Amino acid sequence: MTTTGNRTILPLQIEDLLLNQNNPRVEPTFSQRGALKAMIEDQGDKLVKLATSIVERGLNPGELIWVKDNGNGTYTVLEGNRRTAATKLLNNPELLDSMELDSLLEKKFRNLLGEGSTAPERLMCVVLAEDDAADEWLRLRHGGQLGGEGLISWSAVSKQRFEKSTPALQALDHVKAGTFLSPTAKATADQDFNLTTVSRLVGNPSFRNSIGISVEDSHLQVSDTDALARLSIVFNDIAEGNLPVSKVMSANQRESYGKEISNRPLPTSTKADSSSKTKKASTKSGPTKKKTVRTTLIPKALSIEFSATRVEEVFDELQRLNLNQFPNSAAVLFRVLTEMSVDTYCTTHNIPTVGTNGRTHTLRERIKAVTLHLEANGVRSKKEMRGIRAASGTSGQLMSVDTWNEYVHNQYISPAPTDLRKLWDSVESFVSGIWE
């Protein structure tokens, strides 16, 4: 137990925590069962995601649960009801039995809870004193920026900077250093530019080819002054409201937009000495010495002996397929190669692929099982398996299994050659280890 001022911080048993029956997220309820059901129905898949995150990574150490002492050994949760509800379900799946939930939603919870996963039985809580202005703290937590007094979320640019200078952020740096932005775009760029649409565009190979830019090892390359001018058109269009998101949602739309830009007149430079400055901008983010980048997903020098003919054929195609010309084909074949390798290993080593409840294990779960088996048998070390652990651990990230599935099923996801090369490099040790 820790005491700070008039507040106490201590771990509390999950069964001693009561959900707030007057939680602002949902309508007031008259029982703990009602409060839990209301939270599940309101949050739906978001609560499933949160529960998954708690299983995989634990609770965020930087955020305590805020509670009020009821004086009878129980505590009412003031802040952190979502985390508390998810943890209660993980510790006690039987709570779902009487909820009468949507069947699909209940199935998702039971699939997660049926994996033998563990969840924290105690949560770190701060007990707010009677004289603590709980409502005021909650307002500051959830009431928005409040002129700087409240919580200020990261802007789009801030998020990109956290991701260590993405190509979209580099594109912003390029055009800001150049002289082709319109006054409206320049004013927006100096404040905080929304880079979501830019990310979609620079991630599309056809669009990049059309305007004369490329991405190599996560560095945006702008080939010449004309390319910088065309890139500036994108920012001008966005700032002036001429490029709604709906216009570039699909890969075909982005390709068409790139061709449209390539046929437009180039914007006029706003400074007489634009020539020297744009040259400087075109090389700012890239290395001074251009290095050779392989054009295939799998290095041609890599040799693996396969016991399955189909897998060997897919591997051979990925060593010959030009990644810059056929990134979608390479992305789909990569997933095929990985899944067939994993399934072959599971069959060969009698690793279960179906749970006791009859549910087929997901690809993520099968990969985790194979990873553990390879490590336990000394085929690969934990250090060598770091890449595949990252891919099978955190969902929603660039290299995750979720993204592999998106390459196959999501019409709005366009794999970039650079990302695919990085993906293969991160899992090569895993795939080759399967066939040793």
N, C-alpha and C positions, 0 to 999 in steps of 0.2 A: 504493500500500500504506500502511495506517495501523497503527501499533502502539499498543495500549492495555494497559498493564500487561504481563501475560504472554500476551496474545492478539494475533493479527494479523488485520486485516480487509483483504480484497483481492478483486478480481473473478477468478473462476475459470472456465475454459472448461467448457461443459456436458459435453463428452466426457471431461473429467478427473474428473468427479464420479461416484462409484459409489453406487448405492442400498444401503441397509443391508439385508443379507440376514438380519439378526436384528431387523427392524423389529417392535416390539410390536403394530402394527396387524394383522399377518398372521402365518401360520405361518412358521417359519424355512425358508429356501430355500437351494439349493446353487449358484446361478448368478445372474448379473445378469439374464439373460432371465427366470428364474423369479421373481426379486424384482419385476421390472416387471409380469409377467403377474399375479402375486398382487395387486399394488397396483391394477391395472386392474379385476380381477374383484371385489375387495373394495369399491372406491369407486364403480365403475360410473358412473352419471350425474353423481355429485358431481365426479368427475375431469373429465368433459366440461365441466361448469360452470366449474370452475377454469381449464381450458385456454382456454375462451371469454373468461373475465375477463382472463387474461394477454394474449390477443390484443388485447382492446379497451382495457385500461387499464394493462397492464404489471403487474409484481410490486409488492406492497405495500412501499413504501420504508421502512416502520417495522419490518420483520421480516427479519432476515438468516438465511441458511442456516448451520446449525452443522455443521462438518465436523471430521474427524480426519485429520491428515496421515499417509499410508501410507509416506512416505519414498521412493517410486518415481515421483513425479510425479502420483500419483492421490490422491484424497481421498474418504473414506467419509462419507456424509451421516448425521449423527446426528439432526438436527431439520430438517424441510423436505423429507421424502421425497416428499410429494404434489406440491409445487411442482416439485421436480426431475424427477419422472416425467412430469408434464404438459409441461414444457419440453423434455424429451428427445423426446417424441412429436411435438411441434410442429416441432422441428428435423429430425427424422428419421422421417417417416411410414412408411418401409419396416420399421420395427421391428414394425409390426402384422402383417406378412405371415405370420409363423410362430407367432402367439399362439393361434390356434384359439379366438377369442373368440366370445361370443354374437353372432349375426349382426346383431341390431339395435344392440347396443352398438358393434360395429366400424363399422357404417354411420354412426353419429353422429360417431365420431372422424374418419372419412374425409371426411364432409361438411364438418367444421370445417377439416380440414387441406387440403382441396382448394380453398379459396377464395383461395389465393395470399397468405395472411396471413403476417406475419413474427413471429418470436418472439425473445426475447433469446438470444444465443449465449453470454453470460457471466452468471453470477449473483454477486451480492455475498455473500461468505461470511465468517464469523468462524472462524478456525482455533483450536480449543481446544487448549491446551497439555497435555502429558502429565500434569502434576500437577493439571489442572483436573478437578473432580468432575463429569464429564459426566452421570452417572446422577442426581446430586442436582439438577442444573439441569433435566434432563428431568422429574424428578418434580415440581418446582415449576411447570413449564410445563403439564403434563398431569394432575397429580394432584388437581386441584380447588382449592378455596379454602384448605385446610390451615390453617384458623383465621386466615386473613389473610395467611399467608406465600406462598400460591400465587396463581394468577390468579383474580380475582373478576370473573365475567361481569356485564354490566349486567342489572339487573332489568327487568321489564316497564315499570315506571314510568320508569326511567332511559332506556329506549329511546324511550318516548313524549316525554320531555323533550328528547332529542336531536333529535327530529323537530319541535321548536319548538312545543310545546303543542298537541297534537292534541285534537279534540273529546272523545275518551275521557278524556284527562287533565284537560281542563276540567270534565268531568262529575264526576270525583273531587274537584276543587277545590270545585265547587258543593256537593256533599253534605257534605264535611268542614266547610264554612263554615255549613251549615244545622244543623238540630236534629232530624232524623228518622232518623238512623242508629241501629241497634240497638247495644248494647254490644259484641257480637261483631264487627260490621262496623266500628265505630269503632276498635277495637283493631287490626284488620287494616289499615284504611286508614292508620292512623298509622305502621304498619310499612312494608308494601310490598304494594299491592293488585295482583293479576293483572288487567290491563285487556283481555286478549284478547277475552273474552266481551262486555265493555262496548263495545269497538270494533265488534264485529259488530252489536250492537243499535243503537247510535246511527248506524250507517251505513245503516240500513234506513228509508226514508221512511215506510212504513206504521207502523212501531213509533214513530217520533218523533211522528207525528200523533196516535197513540193516547194518548200520555202528556203531550202538550202542550209538546214541545221542538222546536227547529229548529236548523239549521246554516246560517249565512250567512257567506260569505267566511272559512270555517274557524273561525268563532266559534260556540260553542254558546250558543243562546238558550233560557232557561228562562222560560216565559211568566208564571207566577205561583207562589204558594206551593204550590198543589195539584200543579203539575207538578214542583216540587222534591221534594215528598213521594213522588210516584210514581217519580221517578228514584232516590230513596233506597231504595225497595223493591227495585230491581234489585241494589243493593250489599248490602242485607240478605240477599236470597235467595242471592247468590253466597257471601257469608261464612258463611252458616249451612248451606251444602251443599244448598240447595233448588233450585239451578239448574245442573244438569250441562250440559256443553257439547252433549251429544247432543240436548238439548231445544231448542236454538236454532241448529242447523246450517244449516237451509234458510231461505229468505226467508219461506216460508209459516209456518214455526214461529215466526220472530221476530214476524211480524204477529199471530199468535194470542197470543203471550205479551204483546204490547203491549195487546191487547184485554182479556186476562185481568187485567192490572194496572189498567187503567182502571175495571174493575168491582169491584176489591177495596176494602175500607175503607181510608182513608188512615191511615198510622201516626200515633201521637200524638207531638206535639213533646215533647222531653225538657227544654225550658226554658220558663219562663213568658214570657220576652221573645222568643220565637221569631219573632214577627211581624216585628219590625224587622230581625232578623238575616237572615231568609230573604229579605226584600226586597233587602237588600244583596247576598246571594249570587246572587239571580236576575239581577243586572245586572253582576256582577263581570267576566266575561270579554268581554261584548259592548260595542260602541261606544255612547257616550251618545246619539249621534244616528243614528237608523236611516236607512240609505240605500236607495234603490231598487235592487233586484236583478232583472235580466231573467229572465223566466219561460221563455225558449226557449234551446236550445243555441246557435244561431247568431243574432247580433243581427239584428233585423228591418231595420235600416237598411243592412246590408251588401249590396252588389250585385256579382255576378260574372256575366260572360257566358260561358255554356257552349256547347260545340259538340256535346255529347252530351245528348240529350233525357232519358234515364233519370237521368243524374247531376243534371240540372237539377231534375227532379221530386223526387228525394231531398233536395236542397238546400232546395227550397221547403217540403217537409214539416217539415224540421228548423227552419225559421224560423217555423212555425205551431204545432208540437207543444208542448204545455205540459210543460216539463221536470219540474216538481214532481209532476205526475200520471202521467207516462209515462217515467220515467228509463230503464227497460230498453229500451223501443222506441228512445229517442233514442241510447242507447249502441250498439245494434246498427246503426242507420242511420248513425251517425257512422263506424263502421268500414267499412261498405259504401261510403259517400261517399269516404272517403280511399283505399280500395283501388282503386275504379274510376277515380278521378282519377289515381292513380299509374300504373295500367296503361295508361290512355289516353296519358299523357305518354311512357311507355316506347315505345309503338307509334309515336307521332308522331315521336319523335326517335331512333328506331332504337337504343334502349338495350336490350341483351340481358337477357332474363328467364330464360334457361336457360343453365346453365354448360356447359363443354366435356365434363363427365362425364354430361351428360344430365339433371342434377337441376335442377328448377325453383327459381329463387331464392325465398327466403322473402320475406314482406312487408317485414321489417326490412331485408333486403339491397336490395330494390327501392327502398325509401324512401331509403336511403343513396346509391344511384346517382343518383336524381332530385335529391336535395339537392346533390350535387356538381355536377351538370349545371346547375342553376339558378344556383349561385354562379359557376361557371366562365364562364357566359354573361352575367353581370351582371344577371340578373333579380332576384336577392335577394342581400343582403350576408350575411356570416357572422353578424353580430349579429342580423339579422332571422331567421336560421335556427336560432338558439340553442335554441328550444323543440323543434323537430323533431329536432335532433341529440340532445338529451337523451332524447327518446322512443325513438329508434332505436338509441341507444348502450347505456345501462345496462339490463340485464334485471332484472325483478322489482320495479321501482319503480312508484309510483302511476301516473305518466304514461307508462309504457313500452308498447311494442307488445305485450308479453306480456299486459299488463292488458287491452288492447283485445280480444285473443283470448279472455281469460277472460270478458269481458262476453258473448261469444257462446256459449262452450262450457261454462263452469263454472256449475253450478246453485247453488253456494254463494256466488257473488260478486254483491253487490247494488250497482250503481253509485249514488252519491249525486249529486244535482243540482249541488251546489257543486263537486264534483270534475270533473264533466262540463263545467261552464262554464269552469273553469280549463284543462281539457284543450283545449277548442276555442280559447281565447284563446292558448294556447301554440303551436298549429299553424296558426292562421288565415293567417298570412303565407305559409306553405308551400303550403297548398291554393289560396289565391288566386293565388299566383305560377305555379302549374301552368297556370292557364287564361288567363294574360295573353298 
